[in-house]
Amino acid sequence: MLWLAGCGQPEAAGLPQELDLGGVRLAPESELLDRGREALAVGDLAPDFRFRFADGATGQLRELRGQPVVINFWATWCTPCVDELPAFEQVYQEAEGRLAILAVNRNELPAAIARFAPSVDVSFPLIADPVGVIGDRYMVQSLPTTYFITSDGHIHARHVGALNAEQLREQLEELMGATPPR
């Protein structure tokens, strides 16, 4: 017979309490609010979802209306995903608050994202979607996949595969109706 016992406090939201995220905002909880099943197309209203940061603050896609939004689906094990994160950060900084980027992690636990976070220098939120319901609703089958959402909440474009800064700028120029600052 084998007995195992342990003691200690549970980790809040599955995250090690002593972990330094290097300034990255991690949302370890997310929830799909739009349970539709129809295929998404350009022009459709982007399915809404909510996310909660470790400090208890919340965000919701719908709350970001009034500005364009880029939703990037990624994973820590996906080399093209990781390689494109600096380009997303560069373009995000160049947009000077006129753009929101949400990096939705596909099917990894918050603790794995938290361990990865210090290796990237991004100021936009990393959102955990551990069961993949948000990614499923957005029909994500390959990583990375990026959606470009208009300021009124509609899908403007979808891109499958890695993007560099110039490709992002081109998409954002079309999305925003003007050239983003360089």
Beta strands, then each sheet from edge to edge (+ up, - down):
strand 1: 26-27
strand 2: 29-32
strand 3: 49-52
strand 4: 58-60
strand 5: 69-74
strand 6: 100-106
strand 7: 126-129
strand 8: 145-149
strand 9: 155-160
sheet 1: 1+ 7+ 6+ 5+ 8- 9+
sheet 2: 2+ 3- 4+
end
